[in-house]
């Protein structure tokens, strides 16, 4: 070991021998004492203030620079010279190597070189801490700590030499990667080592401790991305020329997975984004049109897995899904229209479509495509919107509805009515509940929800009056579903109808109690329903009616009882909705006939006569002749009356029936037809008021508004209930101008102001 005041030549000779041992023969080991003596020599030399070989004029000719400064630079320059010479030998040996052999040599030398450089960096700790730091602080950027210096020398004297020959090093890596893409097994650890060296060689001059990717990006990432693009472009074109799109989807999915995996295994993670984007462009975007064209075929044949793949791939590129959403919407729409067309084509005229078959056909299309959305398109919002749009289209306009927008809500309400009736086959509560949920699925798509509401209300009133509801729970459940979908306003009337029913039950009980106290001669079993005119869609009889003597006392007594209880209320008797039971006394077998009020009035005339003419019956009952004829036709068909001469009706003395209770109370055609017409008439009336109320509300809030903006706002507000027609809105505006709720602003033609 040289003395503390040894000159540069002696000192460096000793240090160089130690440095070379560490750099080239580290595997043979270095003793602790040897390592410490090297450290000490380096330290002594840096701290010795005497300038070797400079005589006694130390510091004289150099201004304020002390010996330590110069000595640091002496050592530093010698280290540079050592690294340059050391790397020359590596260059010579690498020149003859190619591909994998070159990579193995490079990786092995890199390992040895960086390990050695690490130890040497620690040997020259003092140099790094003082001389290098001061030099860098003074702005000399070309001076580095020893380990960084070793890397800088490796880059300029070895790495650049190998790379400059046609990117020999990066080329070797890329050829290995291509072999792996072709299905061969490669040494991934080797590739990772070399790739990591590219990252280590990056140097950020402004902050040498910061990782810099410039070398990696320029020398490896850029050529790697180009090679990837070229490789996959060729492969995908060749593959598609020989295989189906469905097979290509699998291939593309597989390749994307492999590339993700490649980044994980040996490329730098910063490459992931650029690599995946490049792959998506070549594998998906460049073939997107072909995928879009094949989408319909996959839908037609229910190729779930392929649809899932196509969705997952196209979701990766911007706008990749939009054409699929449009095609899917068209597909669903076609399926819906075809299902209804098939139904109408099967013999039923459009006007007589069976509500259940109609609803089932629509639901089947919705159900199937809804499953496709959830399974194949992961319930993505865009596809859900396409499904909704298509369903709205075919639910409201199809072969069964023609041009009418009211047919679908009518059929849906009739189907709901059938579900909620006693004789419905769905005895199980869960079945009924799920059937009602399905009704709500279609209800969501109905444009004219007010038409459904009106039909539903009419049907509900019939169920309640005739006592044929399946259960109160089911009725309440349906109402709460409608309330959830459309708000309190929508179901207010329906809930009031139930209130009236329970009040009527109490009223009947109280009346019976009173009668038993005051009149014990009542041999008629009697129950009454008193229903609020505003909540029940019921029409009073259109003709006079002479109340038969047999029920007149009960009629009078109840009317008086009710007037006492609620003075000022007016009762309108709805004979057309009432039902009765009559007992036969003129036959050996006693029968019970269940009749309508009109049938009862006719049959009671035969208590005093055996034969009556149409004219006599008309005079006795005051029922209009066209209805009377239909009533009589039902009684003749049931063989209770005999009609052998024109307009002459005899009581049949030989009447026989297997049933003891005979239901004669079937709806008259005129009544059925009138129901639909009445409902639609009511809807039209209601709409006028809804539009007017909406205009007044808007104008009250805005004070003044232009015509076009007002019409738009009305449509926006009302479209939840129904789609208002623009001529109807204009009529409503004119009506409100006339009634002075609003006025035209002076000097303008199309601006209105609210009149407070």
KERORO-865225 format. One line per 10 residues: their letters; for each residue y, x, z of C-alpha. Coordinates in nm, 2 decimals, padded with zeros to 4 digits. Each point is the difference from the previous one (the first is absolute). Layout:
BEGIN
a = Y:X:Z | ...
***
This chain:
BEGIN
xxxxxxxxxx = 00.00:00.00:00.00 | 00.34:00.15:-00.10 | 00.26:00.08:00.27 | 00.27:-00.25:00.07 | 00.26:00.21:-00.20 | -00.23:00.07:-00.30 | 00.17:-00.01:-00.34 | -00.06:-00.27:-00.27 | -00.27:00.19:-00.20 | -00.21:00.07:00.31
xxxxxxxxxx = 00.05:-00.36:00.14 | -00.07:-00.17:-00.33 | -00.31:00.21:-00.07 | -00.15:-00.11:00.33 | 00.11:-00.37:-00.05 | -00.12:-00.01:-00.36 | -00.35:00.11:00.09 | -00.01:-00.28:00.27 | 00.15:-00.26:-00.23 | -00.25:00.08:-00.28
xxxxxxxxxx = -00.29:-00.02:00.25 | 00.11:-00.35:00.11 | 00.06:-00.11:-00.36 | -00.32:00.13:-00.15 | -00.26:00.07:00.27 | 00.08:-00.26:00.26 | -00.36:-00.12:00.01 | -00.09:00.34:00.16 | 00.23:-00.09:00.28 | 00.31:00.17:00.17
xxxxxxxxxx = -00.01:00.12:00.36 | 00.26:-00.14:00.24 | 00.13:00.35:00.08 | 00.03:00.08:-00.38 | 00.19:-00.33:-00.05 | 00.23:00.06:00.30 | 00.08:00.36:-00.11 | 00.09:-00.13:-00.35 | 00.23:-00.26:00.16 | 00.16:00.27:00.22
xxxxxxxxxx = 00.06:00.24:-00.29 | 00.17:-00.28:-00.19 | 00.21:-00.10:00.31 | 00.09:00.37:00.08 | 00.12:00.06:-00.36 | 00.21:-00.31:-00.01 | 00.17:00.07:00.34 | 00.06:00.37:-00.05 | 00.37:00.04:-00.05 | -00.03:00.36:-00.14
xxxxxxxxxx = 00.03:00.01:-00.37 | -00.28:00.21:-00.14 | 00.10:00.27:-00.25 | 00.37:-00.08:00.03 | 00.11:00.30:00.22 | 00.26:-00.05:00.26 | 00.24:-00.22:-00.18 | -00.20:-00.30:00.11 | 00.19:-00.32:-00.10 | 00.29:00.21:-00.13
xxxxxxxxxx = -00.03:-00.08:-00.37 | -00.14:-00.36:00.05 | 00.28:-00.16:00.19 | -00.12:-00.23:00.27 | -00.37:-00.03:-00.11 | -00.21:00.15:00.26 | -00.33:00.19:-00.04 | -00.21:-00.30:00.09 | 00.14:-00.19:-00.30 | -00.10:00.27:-00.24
xxxxxxxxxx = -00.34:00.06:00.16 | -00.08:-00.37:-00.03 | 00.07:00.01:-00.37 | -00.21:00.32:-00.04 | -00.30:-00.17:00.15 | 00.06:-00.32:-00.20 | 00.03:00.18:-00.33 | -00.32:00.20:00.07 | -00.18:-00.33:00.07 | 00.11:-00.14:-00.33
xxxxxxxxxx = -00.12:00.31:-00.18 | -00.34:-00.03:00.18 | -00.04:-00.37:-00.10 | 00.09:00.07:-00.37 | -00.26:00.29:-00.02 | -00.26:-00.20:00.18 | 00.04:-00.30:-00.23 | -00.02:00.22:-00.31 | -00.37:00.07:00.06 | -00.06:-00.38:00.03
xxxxxxxxxx = 00.17:-00.06:-00.33 | -00.22:00.25:-00.18 | -00.32:-00.15:00.15 | 00.11:-00.36:-00.09 | 00.08:00.07:-00.36 | -00.36:-00.02:-00.12 | -00.09:-00.32:00.20 | 00.00:-00.36:-00.13 | -00.03:-00.36:00.14 | -00.22:-00.03:00.31
xxxxxxxxxx = -00.05:00.37:00.04 | 00.38:00.05:-00.01 | 00.05:-00.28:00.26 | -00.27:00.15:00.23 | 00.16:00.34:-00.02 | 00.35:-00.14:00.05 | -00.10:-00.21:00.30 | -00.19:00.28:00.17 | 00.29:00.25:-00.05 | 00.25:-00.27:00.11
xxxxxxxxxx = -00.20:-00.05:00.33 | -00.01:00.37:00.06 | 00.36:00.07:-00.09 | 00.15:-00.29:00.20 | -00.21:00.08:00.31 | 00.10:00.37:-00.02 | 00.37:-00.09:-00.06 | -00.01:-00.22:00.31 | -00.10:00.30:00.22 | 00.25:00.23:-00.16
xxxxxxxxxx = 00.27:-00.26:00.06 | -00.07:00.02:00.37 | -00.01:00.39:-00.01 | 00.36:-00.01:-00.13 | 00.12:-00.27:00.24 | 00.29:00.22:00.11 | 00.11:00.06:-00.36 | -00.01:-00.38:-00.07 | 00.18:-00.09:00.32 | 00.29:00.24:-00.03
xxxxxxxxxx = 00.05:00.17:-00.34 | -00.12:-00.28:-00.22 | 00.18:-00.27:00.20 | 00.33:00.20:-00.01 | -00.03:00.06:-00.37 | -00.07:-00.37:-00.07 | 00.29:-00.10:00.23 | 00.23:00.22:-00.20 | -00.09:-00.19:-00.31 | -00.26:00.23:-00.16
xxxxxxxxxx = -00.24:-00.27:-00.12 | -00.24:00.24:-00.17 | -00.12:00.14:00.34 | -00.30:-00.19:00.16 | -00.22:00.02:00.31 | -00.30:00.21:-00.08 | -00.25:-00.28:-00.05 | 00.24:-00.18:-00.24 | 00.06:00.34:-00.17 | -00.38:00.03:-00.06
xxxxxxxxxx = -00.01:-00.34:-00.16 | 00.31:00.07:-00.22 | -00.17:00.33:-00.12 | -00.33:-00.18:-00.06 | 00.18:-00.26:-00.21 | 00.20:00.24:-00.21 | -00.26:00.28:-00.04 | -00.33:-00.19:-00.02 | 00.04:-00.38:-00.03 | 00.26:00.01:-00.28
xxxxxxxxxx = -00.20:00.27:-00.18 | -00.32:-00.22:-00.01 | 00.19:-00.32:-00.07 | 00.21:00.15:-00.28 | -00.31:00.04:-00.22 | -00.02:-00.36:-00.13 | 00.01:-00.15:00.35 | -00.33:00.17:00.06 | -00.02:-00.09:00.37 | 00.11:-00.37:-00.03
xxxxxxxxxx = -00.21:-00.03:-00.32 | -00.31:00.11:00.19 | 00.06:-00.27:00.27 | 00.06:-00.27:-00.27 | -00.32:00.09:-00.18 | -00.19:-00.03:00.32 | 00.16:-00.34:00.07 | -00.09:-00.12:-00.35 | -00.36:00.11:00.06 | 00.00:-00.21:00.31
xxxxxxxxxx = 00.14:-00.30:-00.19 | -00.28:00.04:-00.24 | -00.25:-00.04:00.28 | -00.08:00.36:00.09 | 00.00:00.12:00.36 | 00.26:00.27:00.08 | 00.10:00.21:00.30 | 00.28:-00.21:00.14 | 00.07:00.23:00.29 | 00.08:00.28:-00.25
xxxxxxxxxx = 00.24:-00.22:-00.20 | 00.17:-00.11:00.33 | 00.05:00.37:00.11 | 00.17:00.09:-00.33 | 00.21:-00.32:-00.01 | 00.12:00.06:00.36 | 00.11:00.36:-00.11 | 00.23:-00.16:-00.26 | 00.17:-00.20:00.28 | 00.02:00.31:00.23
xxxxxxxxxx = 00.17:00.20:-00.27 | 00.30:-00.24:-00.02 | 00.31:00.13:00.17 | 00.31:-00.18:00.09 | 00.27:00.27:00.00 | 00.24:-00.20:00.22 | -00.27:-00.05:00.27 | -00.30:00.22:-00.02 | -00.19:-00.19:00.27 | 00.01:-00.32:-00.21
xxxxxxxxxx = -00.30:-00.08:-00.23 | 00.10:00.02:-00.37 | -00.20:-00.16:-00.27 | 00.18:00.16:-00.30 | -00.29:00.24:-00.10 | -00.26:-00.27:00.05 | 00.20:-00.25:-00.20 | 00.08:00.23:-00.29 | -00.32:00.19:-00.03 | -00.26:-00.25:00.09
xxxxxxxxxx = 00.11:-00.36:00.05 | 00.19:-00.03:-00.33 | -00.29:00.13:-00.22 | -00.25:-00.19:00.22 | 00.18:-00.33:-00.07 | 00.02:00.07:-00.37 | -00.37:00.08:-00.01 | -00.08:-00.32:00.19 | 00.20:-00.21:-00.24 | -00.16:00.16:-00.30
xxxxxxxxxx = -00.36:-00.03:00.14 | 00.03:-00.37:00.10 | 00.18:-00.10:-00.32 | -00.29:00.14:-00.21 | -00.27:-00.14:00.24 | 00.14:-00.35:00.02 | 00.05:-00.04:-00.37 | -00.35:00.13:-00.07 | -00.15:-00.22:00.27 | 00.17:-00.32:-00.11
xxxxxxxxxx = -00.11:00.06:-00.36 | -00.36:-00.01:00.11 | 00.00:-00.23:00.31 | 00.13:-00.34:00.11 | 00.32:-00.05:00.20 | -00.20:-00.11:00.30 | -00.18:00.34:00.00 | 00.33:00.17:-00.05 | 00.14:-00.16:00.31 | -00.28:00.14:00.21
xxxxxxxxxx = 00.05:00.35:-00.16 | 00.38:-00.01:00.07 | -00.05:-00.11:00.36 | -00.25:00.28:00.05 | 00.23:00.27:-00.16 | 00.29:-00.11:00.22 | -00.22:00.03:00.31 | -00.11:00.35:-00.11 | 00.36:00.12:-00.05 | 00.10:-00.13:00.34
xxxxxxxxxx = -00.30:00.19:00.14 | 00.10:00.32:-00.20 | 00.34:00.01:00.18 | -00.18:-00.04:00.33 | -00.25:00.28:-00.07 | 00.21:00.28:-00.15 | 00.33:-00.09:-00.16 | 00.32:00.00:00.20 | 00.07:-00.35:00.15 | 00.35:00.00:-00.17
xxxxxxxxxx = -00.17:-00.02:-00.33 | -00.16:-00.34:00.08 | 00.29:-00.22:-00.11 | 00.06:00.18:-00.33 | -00.37:00.02:-00.08 | -00.08:-00.37:00.08 | 00.31:-00.11:-00.20 | -00.12:00.21:-00.30 | -00.35:-00.14:00.03 | 00.13:-00.35:00.03
xxxxxxxxxx = 00.21:00.05:-00.31 | -00.28:00.13:-00.21 | -00.29:-00.20:00.13 | 00.18:-00.34:00.06 | 00.34:-00.03:-00.16 | -00.11:00.14:-00.34 | -00.28:-00.26:-00.02 | 00.17:-00.28:00.19 | 00.04:-00.22:-00.32 | -00.38:00.02:-00.06
xxxxxxxxxx = -00.06:-00.10:00.36 | 00.24:-00.29:-00.03 | -00.17:-00.12:-00.31 | -00.35:00.01:00.17 | 00.12:-00.18:00.31 | -00.07:-00.35:-00.15 | -00.36:00.09:-00.08 | -00.06:00.12:00.36 | 00.15:-00.33:00.13 | -00.21:-00.21:-00.24
xxxxxxxxxx = -00.32:00.16:00.11 | 00.09:00.02:00.38 | -00.04:00.38:00.01 | 00.12:00.03:00.35 | -00.06:00.37:00.06 | 00.16:00.10:-00.34 | 00.30:-00.23:00.09 | 00.03:00.18:00.33 | 00.00:00.34:-00.17 | 00.25:-00.11:-00.27
xxxxxxxxxx = 00.23:-00.14:00.27 | -00.03:00.32:00.22 | 00.07:00.23:-00.30 | 00.29:-00.20:-00.15 | 00.16:-00.05:00.34 | 00.06:00.38:00.00 | 00.25:-00.01:-00.29 | 00.33:-00.18:-00.01 | -00.01:-00.33:-00.17 | -00.37:00.04:-00.05
xxxxxxxxxx = -00.09:-00.34:00.15 | 00.27:-00.22:-00.15 | -00.19:-00.07:-00.33 | -00.32:-00.07:00.20 | 00.19:-00.25:00.22 | 00.13:-00.18:-00.32 | -00.35:-00.01:-00.15 | -00.15:-00.12:00.32 | 00.25:-00.28:00.03 | -00.08:-00.11:-00.36
xxxxxxxxxx = -00.37:00.02:00.08 | 00.02:-00.22:00.31 | 00.22:-00.25:-00.19 | -00.25:-00.02:-00.29 | -00.29:-00.05:00.24 | 00.18:-00.28:00.19 | 00.10:-00.19:-00.31 | -00.35:00.04:-00.15 | -00.16:-00.14:00.32 | 00.21:-00.31:-00.01
xxxxxxxxxx = -00.05:-00.04:-00.38 | -00.37:00.02:00.05 | 00.03:-00.27:00.27 | 00.21:-00.23:-00.22 | -00.23:00.07:-00.29 | -00.30:-00.12:00.19 | 00.08:-00.36:-00.08 | 00.26:-00.08:00.27 | 00.32:-00.11:-00.16 | 00.30:00.19:00.13
xxxxxxxxxx = 00.12:-00.31:00.19 | -00.34:-00.03:00.18 | -00.08:00.35:00.11 | -00.20:00.00:00.32 | 00.22:00.15:00.28 | -00.28:00.19:00.16 | -00.13:00.15:-00.32 | 00.36:00.09:-00.10 | 00.08:00.17:00.33 | -00.34:00.19:00.00
xxxxxxxxxx = 00.06:00.13:-00.35 | 00.34:00.14:00.10 | -00.12:00.14:00.32 | -00.29:00.18:-00.16 | 00.23:00.18:-00.24 | 00.24:00.09:00.29 | -00.29:00.11:00.23 | -00.16:00.23:-00.26 | 00.32:00.17:-00.10 | 00.12:00.03:00.36
xxxxxxxxxx = -00.32:00.19:00.08 | 00.06:00.23:-00.30 | 00.36:00.07:00.14 | -00.13:00.09:00.34 | -00.31:00.19:-00.11 | 00.11:00.18:-00.32 | 00.37:00.02:00.05 | 00.01:00.05:00.38 | 00.21:-00.31:00.05 | 00.30:00.18:-00.16
xxxxxxxxxx = 00.31:-00.21:00.02 | 00.07:00.01:-00.38 | -00.34:-00.14:-00.08 | 00.03:-00.27:00.27 | 00.33:-00.10:-00.16 | -00.17:-00.01:-00.35 | -00.27:-00.22:00.14 | 00.25:-00.24:00.17 | 00.21:-00.02:-00.32 | -00.30:-00.08:-00.22
xxxxxxxxxx = -00.14:-00.26:00.25 | 00.34:-00.17:00.03 | 00.00:-00.02:-00.38 | -00.35:-00.16:-00.05 | 00.01:-00.21:00.32 | 00.31:-00.18:-00.12 | -00.05:-00.01:-00.38 | -00.35:-00.04:-00.15 | -00.21:-00.23:-00.22 | -00.03:-00.26:00.28
xxxxxxxxxx = 00.37:-00.02:00.08 | 00.13:00.00:-00.36 | 00.38:00.02:00.02 | 00.02:-00.18:00.34 | 00.09:00.22:00.30 | -00.12:-00.27:00.24 | -00.36:-00.02:-00.10 | -00.12:00.31:00.19 | 00.16:-00.10:00.34 | -00.14:-00.35:-00.05
xxxxxxxxxx = -00.36:00.13:-00.06 | 00.03:00.24:00.29 | 00.12:-00.27:00.24 | -00.29:-00.23:-00.11 | -00.25:00.28:00.06 | 00.15:00.05:00.35 | -00.02:-00.37:00.06 | -00.37:00.00:-00.10 | -00.07:00.29:00.24 | 00.17:-00.18:00.29
xxxxxxxxxx = -00.18:-00.33:-00.04 | -00.29:-00.11:00.22 | -00.26:-00.02:-00.27 | 00.06:00.37:-00.10 | -00.32:00.20:-00.02 | 00.15:00.29:00.19 | -00.12:-00.10:00.34 | 00.04:00.34:00.16 | 00.34:00.08:00.14 | 00.01:00.36:-00.13
xxxxxxxxxx = -00.09:-00.12:-00.36 | 00.29:-00.25:00.01 | 00.24:00.26:00.14 | -00.09:00.25:-00.27 | 00.03:-00.27:-00.27 | 00.35:-00.09:00.14 | 00.09:00.37:-00.01 | -00.10:00.01:-00.36 | 00.23:-00.29:-00.07 | 00.28:00.20:00.15
xxxxxxxxxx = -00.08:00.29:-00.23 | 00.08:-00.22:-00.30 | 00.29:-00.18:00.18 | 00.18:00.34:00.02 | 00.01:00.01:-00.39 | 00.11:-00.37:-00.05 | 00.36:-00.01:-00.14 | 00.07:-00.36:00.09 | -00.09:00.00:00.37 | 00.19:-00.32:00.05
xxxxxxxxxx = -00.24:-00.19:-00.23 | -00.29:00.12:00.20 | 00.18:-00.10:00.32 | 00.06:-00.35:-00.13 | -00.36:-00.05:-00.12 | -00.14:00.15:00.32 | 00.22:-00.23:00.21 | -00.12:-00.31:-00.20 | -00.36:00.10:00.03 | 00.04:00.08:00.37
xxxxxxxxxx = 00.15:-00.34:00.06 | -00.30:-00.17:-00.16 | -00.24:00.21:00.20 | 00.18:-00.10:00.32 | 00.04:-00.36:-00.08 | -00.37:-00.04:-00.10 | -00.12:00.22:00.28 | -00.20:00.23:-00.23 | 00.12:00.35:00.12 | -00.28:00.25:00.05
xxxxxxxxxx = 00.16:00.11:00.32 | 00.33:00.03:00.17 | -00.06:00.38:00.05 | -00.04:00.05:-00.38 | 00.32:-00.21:-00.07 | 00.20:00.20:00.26 | -00.13:00.33:-00.14 | 00.10:-00.09:-00.36 | 00.35:-00.11:00.12 | 00.05:00.33:00.19
xxxxxxxxxx = -00.10:00.19:-00.31 | 00.26:-00.18:-00.21 | 00.26:00.05:00.28 | -00.07:00.37:00.00 | 00.03:00.02:-00.38 | 00.32:-00.22:-00.04 | 00.16:-00.05:00.34 | 00.06:-00.29:00.24 | 00.20:-00.21:-00.24 | -00.30:-00.02:-00.24
xxxxxxxxxx = -00.24:-00.15:00.26 | 00.24:-00.20:00.21 | -00.10:-00.33:-00.15 | -00.37:00.08:00.02 | 00.03:00.06:00.37 | 00.20:-00.32:00.06 | -00.28:-00.20:-00.17 | -00.25:00.12:00.27 | 00.25:-00.10:00.27 | 00.03:-00.35:-00.15
xxxxxxxxxx = -00.38:-00.03:00.00 | -00.04:00.07:00.37 | 00.30:-00.23:00.09 | -00.16:-00.28:-00.20 | -00.33:00.04:00.19 | 00.19:-00.05:00.33 | 00.19:-00.29:-00.15 | -00.32:-00.18:-00.11 | -00.15:00.05:00.35 | 00.31:-00.13:00.18
xxxxxxxxxx = 00.02:-00.31:-00.24 | -00.37:-00.09:00.06 | 00.06:00.02:00.37 | 00.30:-00.23:-00.02 | -00.20:-00.25:-00.22 | -00.29:-00.01:00.24 | 00.24:-00.09:00.28 | 00.19:-00.27:-00.20 | -00.23:-00.12:-00.27 | -00.38:00.00:00.05
xxxxxxxxxx = -00.05:-00.19:-00.33 | 00.03:00.32:-00.22 | -00.34:00.04:-00.17 | 00.13:00.25:-00.25 | -00.05:00.37:00.06 | 00.34:00.15:-00.09 | 00.15:00.35:-00.02 | 00.34:00.09:-00.13 | 00.17:00.31:-00.13 | 00.38:00.02:00.02
xxxxxxxxxx = 00.11:00.28:-00.23 | 00.36:00.14:-00.05 | 00.13:-00.07:-00.34 | 00.16:00.34:-00.03 | -00.32:00.19:00.05 | -00.27:-00.20:-00.18 | -00.01:-00.02:-00.38 | -00.10:-00.36:00.00 | 00.13:-00.28:-00.22 | 00.02:-00.37:00.11
xxxxxxxxxx = -00.17:-00.26:-00.21 | 00.18:-00.07:-00.33 | -00.07:-00.38:00.02 | 00.01:-00.29:00.25 | -00.29:-00.06:00.22 | -00.09:-00.32:00.18 | -00.16:00.10:00.33 | -00.33:-00.19:00.05 | 00.00:-00.25:00.28 | -00.29:00.18:00.18
xxxxxxxxxx = 00.21:00.30:00.08 | 00.34:-00.15:00.03 | 00.00:-00.04:00.38 | -00.09:00.37:00.05 | 00.27:00.10:-00.25 | 00.27:-00.22:00.17 | -00.10:00.12:00.35 | 00.01:00.37:-00.09 | 00.34:-00.04:-00.18 | 00.15:-00.16:00.31
xxxxxxxxxx = -00.16:00.25:00.24 | 00.14:00.29:-00.21 | 00.35:-00.15:-00.02 | 00.01:-00.03:00.38 | -00.11:00.36:00.04 | 00.23:00.14:-00.27 | 00.29:-00.23:-00.08 | 00.18:00.08:-00.32 | -00.30:00.16:-00.18 | -00.11:-00.16:-00.32
xxxxxxxxxx = -00.38:-00.03:-00.07 | -00.11:00.00:-00.36 | -00.36:-00.11:-00.03 | -00.20:00.22:-00.24 | -00.27:-00.25:-00.10 | -00.10:00.22:-00.29 | -00.13:00.27:00.24 | -00.16:-00.23:00.26 | -00.37:-00.06:00.03 | -00.21:-00.28:00.15
xxxxxxxxxx = -00.36:-00.09:00.08 | -00.12:-00.36:-00.07 | -00.33:-00.15:00.13 | -00.19:-00.24:-00.23 | -00.11:-00.32:00.17 | -00.12:-00.20:-00.31 | -00.32:00.20:-00.07 | -00.33:00.03:00.19 | 00.06:00.37:00.04 | 00.33:00.10:00.16
xxxxxxxxxx = 00.19:00.27:-00.19 | 00.31:00.20:00.09 | 00.24:00.05:-00.29 | 00.25:00.28:00.02 | 00.30:-00.11:-00.21 | 00.36:00.07:-00.09 | 00.27:-00.25:00.11 | 00.00:-00.15:-00.36 | -00.38:-00.04:00.00 | 00.02:-00.16:00.35
xxxxxxxxxx = 00.27:-00.24:-00.10 | -00.21:-00.11:-00.31 | -00.32:-00.04:00.20 | 00.15:-00.19:00.28 | 00.10:-00.27:-00.25 | -00.37:-00.07:-00.04 | -00.02:-00.12:00.37 | 00.12:-00.33:-00.13 | -00.10:00.01:-00.38 | -00.31:00.08:-00.19
xxxxxxxxxx = 00.18:00.06:-00.33 | 00.36:00.10:-00.08 | 00.19:00.08:-00.32 | 00.21:00.31:-00.06 | 00.31:-00.22:00.02 | -00.10:-00.15:00.34 | -00.08:00.34:00.14 | 00.34:00.13:-00.12 | 00.18:-00.29:00.17 | -00.20:00.04:00.32
xxxxxxxxxx = 00.06:00.38:00.03 | 00.30:00.09:-00.21 | -00.17:00.32:-00.11 | 00.13:00.09:-00.35 | -00.25:-00.11:-00.27 | -00.08:00.34:-00.15 | -00.10:00.14:00.35 | -00.17:-00.33:00.08 | -00.22:00.03:-00.31 | -00.11:00.35:00.10
xxxxxxxxxx = -00.07:-00.13:00.35 | -00.21:-00.28:-00.13 | -00.18:00.23:-00.24 | -00.12:00.21:00.29 | -00.13:-00.31:00.19 | -00.18:-00.13:-00.31 | -00.15:00.34:-00.06 | -00.13:00.00:00.36 | -00.15:-00.35:-00.08 | 00.19:-00.16:00.29
xxxxxxxxxx = 00.19:-00.22:-00.25 | -00.14:-00.14:-00.32 | 00.22:-00.02:-00.31 | -00.18:-00.21:-00.26 | 00.31:-00.19:-00.14 | 00.32:00.17:-00.10 | 00.23:00.04:00.30 | -00.23:-00.20:00.23 | -00.16:00.17:00.29 | -00.28:-00.15:00.22
xxxxxxxxxx = -00.15:00.13:00.33 | -00.35:00.12:-00.06 | -00.24:-00.19:00.24 | -00.29:00.23:-00.09 | 00.17:00.33:00.08 | -00.25:00.27:00.11 | 00.05:00.37:00.08 | -00.22:00.28:00.15 | 00.29:00.12:00.21 | 00.14:-00.21:00.29
xxxxxxxxxx = 00.34:00.17:-00.01 | 00.14:-00.01:-00.35 | 00.31:00.20:-00.10 | 00.20:-00.19:-00.26 | 00.32:00.19:00.06 | 00.00:00.24:-00.30 | 00.34:00.12:-00.14 | 00.14:-00.21:-00.28 | 00.07:00.20:-00.32 | 00.36:-00.11:-00.01
xxxxxxxxxx = 00.04:00.15:00.36 | -00.15:00.33:-00.09 | 00.22:00.05:-00.31 | 00.31:-00.11:00.19 | -00.07:00.26:00.27 | 00.05:00.30:-00.23 | 00.31:-00.16:-00.16 | 00.15:-00.09:00.34 | -00.06:00.36:00.13 | 00.17:00.16:-00.30
xxxxxxxxxx = 00.29:-00.25:00.02 | 00.05:00.08:00.37 | -00.01:00.37:-00.08 | 00.27:-00.04:-00.27 | 00.22:-00.19:00.25 | -00.05:00.25:00.27 | 00.08:00.29:-00.23 | 00.34:-00.15:-00.09 | 00.09:00.01:00.37 | -00.15:00.34:00.06
xxxxxxxxxx = 00.21:00.15:-00.28 | 00.32:-00.18:00.11 | -00.05:00.12:00.36 | -00.06:00.35:-00.11 | 00.32:00.00:-00.21 | 00.21:-00.13:00.29 | -00.15:00.26:00.24 | 00.07:00.29:-00.24 | 00.36:-00.13:-00.08 | 00.07:-00.04:00.37
xxxxxxxxxx = -00.09:00.36:00.07 | 00.16:00.15:-00.31 | 00.31:-00.23:-00.03 | 00.04:00.07:-00.38 | -00.26:00.10:-00.26 | -00.04:00.03:-00.38 | -00.23:-00.25:-00.17 | -00.26:00.26:-00.11 | -00.02:00.17:00.34 | -00.04:-00.34:00.17
xxxxxxxxxx = -00.29:-00.10:-00.22 | -00.17:00.33:00.06 | 00.04:-00.03:00.38 | -00.14:-00.35:00.00 | -00.30:00.11:-00.20 | -00.06:00.29:00.24 | 00.03:-00.22:00.31 | -00.22:-00.29:-00.13 | -00.27:00.19:-00.19 | -00.21:00.03:00.31
xxxxxxxxxx = -00.05:-00.38:-00.02 | 00.01:-00.06:-00.37 | 00.16:00.14:-00.32 | 00.32:-00.20:-00.06 | 00.10:-00.08:-00.36 | 00.35:00.11:-00.10 | 00.10:-00.35:-00.14 | -00.09:-00.15:00.34 | 00.22:00.25:00.18 | 00.29:-00.07:-00.24
xxxxxxxxxx = -00.05:-00.38:00.06 | 00.02:00.07:00.38 | 00.32:00.20:-00.04 | 00.15:-00.28:-00.20 | -00.11:-00.26:00.26 | 00.16:00.21:00.28 | 00.32:00.04:-00.20 | 00.01:-00.37:-00.03 | -00.06:-00.05:00.37 | 00.27:00.26:00.07
xxxxxxxxxx = -00.22:00.24:00.20 | 00.11:00.27:-00.24 | 00.28:00.03:-00.25 | 00.09:00.22:-00.30 | 00.25:00.28:00.07 | 00.32:-00.06:-00.19 | 00.05:00.20:-00.31 | -00.37:00.08:-00.03 | -00.29:-00.17:-00.18 | -00.29:00.14:00.18
xxxxxx = 00.10:00.06:00.36 | -00.06:-00.25:00.28 | 00.15:-00.02:00.35 | -00.14:-00.17:00.31 | 00.20:-00.30:00.13 | 00.00:00.01:00.38
***
